[in-house]
């Protein structure tokens, strides 16, 4: 019997813990001060950018930034 693969969204959510301020803090891999999420074999993306794109249904353009209103780099 083979294990069913987790979806991309399930893998992402598994790496989030909500802190006392209500921020969704990334607990997975990091690149510098920011979270890093392996979307697939060939794609690694900053976790906060990944979260923004999924929540807003659009890809960020090159040079666009995502601001953390809480000022916590690991907040997604």
Secondary structure, 3 states (H helix, E strand, C coil): CCCCCCCHHHHHHCCEEECCCCCEEECCCEECCEEEEEEECCEEEEHHHHHHHHHHCCCCCCCCCCCCCCCCCCEC
